[in-house]
Amino acid sequence: MASMDSSDVRIALIGYGLAGSVFHAPLISTTPGMQLAAIVTGNADRVDLARRMHPGT
């Protein structure tokens, strides 16, 4: 996870399927000026995966 600055844009990711897990979340979490603040999904398996891959969101 990139370090957070008070001017970072906090982003919530809605959905954690293929695109969310392999493209959107990694891109957001490694882009300077962005912070992956939350991941929302209704799939319990993906909730667990998101917690492991992006702790603190």
JORA-V410220 format. One record per helix or strand of 3 or more residues. SS is the DSSP state (alpha for helix, beta for strand). FROM is the first residue (numbers start at 1). TO is the last residue. If there is no record, write none. Layout:
SS/FROM/TO ; SS/FROM/TO
This chain:
beta/9/14 ; alpha/18/30 ; beta/34/40 ; alpha/44/53
